Amino acid sequence: MGDANNAVYFINSLRAHLVAASIAIPGTTGAGVQANAVTSVNVSNNYFAGGGYGIASLNGSGVVSIGNASDPANLPQYGLRVAAGNIYKSGAQPAGVWAESVNTGGQIWS
């Protein structure tokens, strides 16, 4: 499910769910969960440690993030990242050194 930079990587899928996992993010630039060209991903009640991003949505992906958290002693650089994707958030979100990163064509919805 992961690759060299991301703990969990969803690509070219219609629907995916990741619920109640504890995720150590590899390296300093990867994501705990990265969605790339995915119609819908549900990321709920997960715990993230380290890395570049807790949750990343890229290239038209739609991610629903509900009740996620981060290790306060080992925060990702950003809790949420979007680039030409969308993240719909509710409840607790993974914290980061910076809360959110929004690039061209992306949006984070509350």
GROMACS elastic network, one bead per residue, 0.5 to 0.9 nm:
[ bonds ]
;  ai    aj funct       b0    kb
    1     6     6  0.88512   500
    1     7     6  0.73395   500
    1     8     6  0.51970   500
    1     9     6  0.56853   500
    1    10     6  0.73177   500
    2     5     6  0.76914   500
    2     6     6  0.54476   500
    2     9     6  0.50208   500
    2    10     6  0.82732   500
    2    33     6  0.86283   500
    3     6     6  0.53612   500
    3     7     6  0.66325   500
    3     8     6  0.73865   500
    3     9     6  0.68393   500
    4     7     6  0.79938   500
    4    26     6  0.74235   500
    4    27     6  0.84659   500
    4    30     6  0.81721   500
    5    25     6  0.79307   500
    5    26     6  0.59215   500
    5    27     6  0.65239   500
    5    28     6  0.83689   500
    5    29     6  0.68302   500
    5    31     6  0.69546   500
    5    51     6  0.87541   500
    6     9     6  0.60789   500
    6    25     6  0.65100   500
    6    26     6  0.63682   500
    6    27     6  0.84766   500
    6    29     6  0.84234   500
    6    32     6  0.58689   500
    6    33     6  0.67009   500
    6    34     6  0.67411   500
    6    51     6  0.86361   500
    7    23     6  0.68873   500
    7    24     6  0.70461   500
    7    25     6  0.54969   500
    7    26     6  0.64625   500
    7    30     6  0.76058   500
    7    31     6  0.64753   500
    7    32     6  0.50147   500
    7    33     6  0.63322   500
    7    34     6  0.81574   500
    8    18     6  0.89480   500
    8    23     6  0.85161   500
    8    25     6  0.88314   500
    8    31     6  0.76415   500
    8    32     6  0.60151   500
    8    34     6  0.63449   500
    8    35     6  0.85652   500
    9    31     6  0.83640   500
    9    32     6  0.82806   500
    9    33     6  0.59402   500
    9    35     6  0.61104   500
    9    36     6  0.77753   500
   10    13     6  0.68281   500
   10    16     6  0.76468   500
   10    33     6  0.77836   500
   10    34     6  0.62304   500
   10    36     6  0.62007   500
   10    37     6  0.81906   500
   10    38     6  0.69177   500
   10    41     6  0.84252   500
   11    34     6  0.83232   500
   11    35     6  0.60242   500
   11    37     6  0.57508   500
   11    38     6  0.58989   500
   12    35     6  0.85724   500
   12    36     6  0.66494   500
   12    37     6  0.50304   500
   12    38     6  0.52185   500
   12    39     6  0.80699   500
   13    16     6  0.73249   500
   13    35     6  0.89288   500
   13    36     6  0.85395   500
   13    37     6  0.70674   500
   13    39     6  0.65592   500
   13    40     6  0.80789   500
   14    37     6  0.87531   500
   14    38     6  0.56958   500
   14    40     6  0.62913   500
   14    41     6  0.84291   500
   15    38     6  0.68504   500
   15    39     6  0.60414   500
   15    41     6  0.57366   500
   15    42     6  0.81889   500
   16    38     6  0.82338   500
   16    39     6  0.86816   500
   16    40     6  0.64780   500
   16    42     6  0.63775   500
   16    43     6  0.86085   500
   17    40     6  0.85474   500
   17    41     6  0.56465   500
   17    43     6  0.61490   500
   17    44     6  0.81257   500
   18    21     6  0.72509   500
   18    33     6  0.86594   500
   18    41     6  0.77222   500
   18    42     6  0.61587   500
   18    44     6  0.65102   500
   18    45     6  0.85953   500
   18    46     6  0.78661   500
   19    42     6  0.76422   500
   19    43     6  0.59349   500
   19    45     6  0.58285   500
   19    46     6  0.62233   500
   20    43     6  0.85593   500
   20    44     6  0.65283   500
   20    47     6  0.76158   500
   20    68     6  0.87823   500
   21    44     6  0.87044   500
   21    45     6  0.73121   500
   21    47     6  0.63225   500
   21    48     6  0.85119   500
   22    46     6  0.58647   500
   22    48     6  0.62092   500
   22    49     6  0.81605   500
   23    32     6  0.61984   500
   23    33     6  0.86843   500
   23    46     6  0.74217   500
   23    47     6  0.59806   500
   23    49     6  0.63291   500
   23    50     6  0.89416   500
   24    32     6  0.70203   500
   24    47     6  0.84621   500
   24    48     6  0.60347   500
   24    50     6  0.63790   500
   24    51     6  0.78292   500
   25    28     6  0.79220   500
   25    29     6  0.88120   500
   25    30     6  0.65558   500
   25    31     6  0.61343   500
   25    32     6  0.50991   500
   25    33     6  0.86984   500
   25    48     6  0.70315   500
   25    49     6  0.59714   500
   25    50     6  0.53836   500
   25    52     6  0.78264   500
   25    53     6  0.82141   500
   25    54     6  0.79187   500
   25    76     6  0.80582   500
   26    29     6  0.79603   500
   26    30     6  0.62647   500
   26    31     6  0.78141   500
   26    32     6  0.80910   500
   26    50     6  0.74195   500
   26    51     6  0.59035   500
   26    52     6  0.87639   500
   27    30     6  0.62283   500
   27    50     6  0.78272   500
   27    51     6  0.55240   500
   27    52     6  0.77250   500
   28    31     6  0.87663   500
   28    50     6  0.71244   500
   28    52     6  0.50670   500
   28    53     6  0.86649   500
   28    76     6  0.79872   500
   28    77     6  0.80259   500
   29    51     6  0.55929   500
   29    53     6  0.71762   500
   29    76     6  0.88889   500
   29    77     6  0.82712   500
   30    33     6  0.87246   500
   30    34     6  0.83730   500
   30    51     6  0.55285   500
   30    52     6  0.50894   500
   30    53     6  0.62946   500
   30    54     6  0.85988   500
   31    34     6  0.57395   500
   31    50     6  0.89171   500
   31    51     6  0.62934   500
   31    52     6  0.58154   500
   31    54     6  0.54570   500
   31    55     6  0.59682   500
   31    56     6  0.63366   500
   31    76     6  0.83442   500
   31    81     6  0.89548   500
   32    48     6  0.63921   500
   32    49     6  0.79980   500
   32    50     6  0.85258   500
   32    51     6  0.74439   500
   32    52     6  0.83479   500
   32    53     6  0.64124   500
   32    55     6  0.58148   500
   32    56     6  0.79417   500
   32    76     6  0.88004   500
   33    43     6  0.81012   500
   33    53     6  0.80847   500
   33    54     6  0.64920   500
   33    56     6  0.62172   500
   33    57     6  0.84774   500
   34    53     6  0.86397   500
   34    54     6  0.85137   500
   34    55     6  0.59780   500
   34    57     6  0.60091   500
   34    58     6  0.75510   500
   35    38     6  0.59514   500
   35    40     6  0.87408   500
   35    41     6  0.73681   500
   35    55     6  0.82308   500
   35    56     6  0.62763   500
   35    57     6  0.50077   500
   35    58     6  0.60174   500
   35    59     6  0.82833   500
   35    61     6  0.60764   500
   35    62     6  0.79681   500
   35    63     6  0.75325   500
   35    85     6  0.88731   500
   36    56     6  0.84586   500
   36    57     6  0.64094   500
   36    59     6  0.56358   500
   36    60     6  0.73470   500
   36    61     6  0.59060   500
   36    85     6  0.84937   500
   37    57     6  0.84954   500
   37    58     6  0.66130   500
   37    59     6  0.51314   500
   37    60     6  0.54456   500
   37    61     6  0.50216   500
   37    62     6  0.85483   500
   37    85     6  0.84586   500
   38    41     6  0.70900   500
   38    57     6  0.86747   500
   38    58     6  0.84658   500
   38    59     6  0.80997   500
   38    60     6  0.70033   500
   38    62     6  0.67376   500
   38    63     6  0.85268   500
   39    60     6  0.74231   500
   39    61     6  0.54445   500
   39    62     6  0.57426   500
   39    63     6  0.83167   500
   40    61     6  0.65533   500
   40    63     6  0.58138   500
   40    64     6  0.76048   500
   41    61     6  0.78667   500
   41    62     6  0.63044   500
   41    64     6  0.61586   500
   41    65     6  0.84890   500
   42    62     6  0.87831   500
   42    63     6  0.60103   500
   42    65     6  0.63902   500
   42    66     6  0.79931   500
   43    46     6  0.71266   500
   43    55     6  0.83939   500
   43    63     6  0.71028   500
   43    64     6  0.60175   500
   43    66     6  0.64868   500
   43    67     6  0.85347   500
   43    68     6  0.77080   500
   44    64     6  0.78346   500
   44    65     6  0.57918   500
   44    67     6  0.56802   500
   44    68     6  0.59391   500
   45    65     6  0.85012   500
   45    66     6  0.64759   500
   45    69     6  0.73958   500
   45    92     6  0.88041   500
   46    66     6  0.87432   500
   46    67     6  0.73345   500
   46    69     6  0.63445   500
   46    70     6  0.83677   500
   46    94     6  0.84699   500
   47    54     6  0.87416   500
   47    68     6  0.59986   500
   47    70     6  0.53426   500
   47    71     6  0.70907   500
   47    94     6  0.74545   500
   48    51     6  0.87697   500
   48    53     6  0.89668   500
   48    54     6  0.60227   500
   48    55     6  0.89308   500
   48    68     6  0.79468   500
   48    69     6  0.63133   500
   48    71     6  0.62091   500
   48    74     6  0.86812   500
   48    75     6  0.77710   500
   48    76     6  0.76228   500
   48    79     6  0.89083   500
   48    94     6  0.68552   500
   48    95     6  0.87867   500
   49    54     6  0.78304   500
   49    69     6  0.89718   500
   49    70     6  0.57876   500
   49    71     6  0.51782   500
   49    72     6  0.82216   500
   49    73     6  0.83274   500
   49    74     6  0.54475   500
   49    75     6  0.57829   500
   49    76     6  0.63184   500
   50    53     6  0.80801   500
   50    54     6  0.81698   500
   50    70     6  0.84109   500
   50    71     6  0.78071   500
   50    73     6  0.88719   500
   50    74     6  0.50750   500
   50    75     6  0.51174   500
   50    77     6  0.76188   500
   50    96     6  0.88965   500
   51    54     6  0.75179   500
   51    74     6  0.85807   500
   51    75     6  0.75720   500
   51    77     6  0.66100   500
   51    78     6  0.86572   500
   52    75     6  0.87360   500
   52    76     6  0.50625   500
   52    78     6  0.61763   500
   52    79     6  0.83842   500
   52    96     6  0.86442   500
   53    56     6  0.64154   500
   53    75     6  0.89673   500
   53    76     6  0.53415   500
   53    77     6  0.58971   500
   53    79     6  0.55249   500
   53    80     6  0.61015   500
   53    81     6  0.65118   500
   53    94     6  0.89200   500
   53    96     6  0.75803   500
   53   100     6  0.89217   500
   53   101     6  0.89557   500
   54    69     6  0.87530   500
   54    70     6  0.77497   500
   54    75     6  0.86197   500
   54    76     6  0.60638   500
   54    77     6  0.81934   500
   54    78     6  0.65368   500
   54    80     6  0.58136   500
   54    81     6  0.78867   500
   54    93     6  0.88912   500
   54    94     6  0.60127   500
   54    95     6  0.77876   500
   54    96     6  0.75657   500
   55    63     6  0.85914   500
   55    65     6  0.82433   500
   55    78     6  0.84126   500
   55    79     6  0.64575   500
   55    81     6  0.62401   500
   55    82     6  0.85168   500
   55    87     6  0.88121   500
   55    94     6  0.78208   500
   56    63     6  0.83844   500
   56    79     6  0.86308   500
   56    80     6  0.59336   500
   56    82     6  0.56839   500
   56    83     6  0.80502   500
   56    85     6  0.86823   500
   56    87     6  0.82990   500
   57    60     6  0.76679   500
   57    61     6  0.55542   500
   57    62     6  0.67551   500
   57    63     6  0.64633   500
   57    80     6  0.82762   500
   57    81     6  0.63148   500
   57    83     6  0.64510   500
   57    84     6  0.76627   500
   57    85     6  0.51981   500
   57    86     6  0.62219   500
   57    87     6  0.66571   500
   57   106     6  0.83132   500
   58    61     6  0.55917   500
   58    62     6  0.84465   500
   58    81     6  0.83321   500
   58    82     6  0.58964   500
   58    84     6  0.55166   500
   58    86     6  0.78429   500
   58   106     6  0.80220   500
   59    82     6  0.87506   500
   59    83     6  0.66066   500
   59    85     6  0.53990   500
   59   105     6  0.89121   500
   59   106     6  0.87179   500
   60    83     6  0.83297   500
   60    84     6  0.55816   500
   60    86     6  0.71146   500
   60   105     6  0.89203   500
   60   106     6  0.83615   500
   61    82     6  0.89735   500
   61    84     6  0.77838   500
   61    86     6  0.62287   500
   61    87     6  0.82492   500
   62    85     6  0.61333   500
   62    87     6  0.59366   500
   62    88     6  0.76134   500
   63    85     6  0.82083   500
   63    86     6  0.62483   500
   63    88     6  0.61405   500
   63    89     6  0.83027   500
   64    86     6  0.85507   500
   64    87     6  0.58277   500
   64    89     6  0.59336   500
   64    90     6  0.79638   500
   65    68     6  0.69330   500
   65    87     6  0.68913   500
   65    88     6  0.61069   500
   65    90     6  0.63418   500
   65    91     6  0.82641   500
   65    92     6  0.85724   500
   65    93     6  0.70933   500
   66    88     6  0.84483   500
   66    89     6  0.59390   500
   66    91     6  0.56339   500
   66    92     6  0.65605   500
   66    93     6  0.68992   500
   67    89     6  0.86123   500
   67    90     6  0.68739   500
   67    91     6  0.51172   500
   67    93     6  0.59972   500
   67    94     6  0.82849   500
   68    91     6  0.79105   500
   68    92     6  0.55348   500
   68    94     6  0.52533   500
   68    95     6  0.87196   500
   69    72     6  0.88854   500
   69    79     6  0.87828   500
   69    92     6  0.65084   500
   69    93     6  0.55757   500
   69    95     6  0.64753   500
   70    73     6  0.86448   500
   70    74     6  0.76971   500
   70    75     6  0.61438   500
   70    76     6  0.76715   500
   70    79     6  0.79768   500
   70    93     6  0.80190   500
   70    95     6  0.55153   500
   70    96     6  0.74534   500
   71    74     6  0.52859   500
   71    75     6  0.57677   500
   71    76     6  0.85627   500
   71    94     6  0.85839   500
   71    95     6  0.82262   500
   72    75     6  0.56744   500
   72    95     6  0.78782   500
   72    96     6  0.85733   500
   74    96     6  0.89128   500
   75    78     6  0.80019   500
   75    79     6  0.81124   500
   75    94     6  0.85687   500
   75    95     6  0.67245   500
   75    96     6  0.51149   500
   75    97     6  0.62377   500
   76    79     6  0.62826   500
   76    94     6  0.83995   500
   76    95     6  0.73511   500
   76    97     6  0.64724   500
   76    98     6  0.84641   500
   77    95     6  0.86739   500
   77    96     6  0.50788   500
   77    98     6  0.61156   500
   77    99     6  0.82314   500
   78    81     6  0.67836   500
   78    94     6  0.83252   500
   78    95     6  0.70144   500
   78    97     6  0.58855   500
   78    99     6  0.53635   500
   78   100     6  0.55406   500
   78   101     6  0.65928   500
   79    93     6  0.70352   500
   79    97     6  0.77016   500
   79    98     6  0.68962   500
   79    99     6  0.51194   500
   79   100     6  0.58185   500
   79   101     6  0.81891   500
   80    87     6  0.80586   500
   80    93     6  0.79950   500
   80    94     6  0.71552   500
   80    95     6  0.80796   500
   80    96     6  0.79431   500
   80    98     6  0.88673   500
   80    99     6  0.65657   500
   80   101     6  0.63161   500
   80   102     6  0.83601   500
   80   108     6  0.84124   500
   81    87     6  0.82745   500
   81    99     6  0.88755   500
   81   100     6  0.58115   500
   81   102     6  0.59212   500
   81   103     6  0.79313   500
   81   106     6  0.87167   500
   81   108     6  0.84513   500
   82    85     6  0.54968   500
   82    86     6  0.62814   500
   82    87     6  0.70414   500
   82   100     6  0.83010   500
   82   101     6  0.64141   500
   82   102     6  0.50956   500
   82   103     6  0.60893   500
   82   104     6  0.84427   500
   82   105     6  0.83144   500
   82   106     6  0.52061   500
   82   107     6  0.64801   500
   82   108     6  0.72567   500
   83    86     6  0.79694   500
   83   101     6  0.84343   500
   83   102     6  0.62964   500
   83   104     6  0.59011   500
   83   105     6  0.61473   500
   83   107     6  0.79332   500
   84   102     6  0.88293   500
   84   103     6  0.70857   500
   84   104     6  0.61117   500
   84   107     6  0.77448   500
   85   105     6  0.68586   500
   85   107     6  0.66382   500
   85   108     6  0.86214   500
   86   105     6  0.88009   500
   86   106     6  0.56695   500
   86   107     6  0.50419   500
   86   108     6  0.57678   500
   86   109     6  0.74935   500
   87   106     6  0.83704   500
   87   107     6  0.66027   500
   87   109     6  0.61259   500
   87   110     6  0.85948   500
   88   107     6  0.85998   500
   88   108     6  0.60212   500
   88   110     6  0.60603   500
   89    92     6  0.82203   500
   89    93     6  0.72894   500
   89   108     6  0.73233   500
   89   109     6  0.61006   500
   89   110     6  0.51767   500
   90    93     6  0.75693   500
   90   109     6  0.87990   500
   90   110     6  0.62976   500
   92    95     6  0.86689   500
   93    99     6  0.88192   500
   94    99     6  0.80650   500
   95    98     6  0.74997   500
   95    99     6  0.58493   500
   95   100     6  0.87211   500
   96    99     6  0.51929   500
   96   100     6  0.77924   500
   98   101     6  0.78088   500
  100   108     6  0.84467   500
  102   105     6  0.82815   500
  102   106     6  0.59717   500
  102   107     6  0.64441   500
  102   108     6  0.74915   500
  103   106     6  0.57548   500
  103   107     6  0.81092   500
  104   107     6  0.86681   500
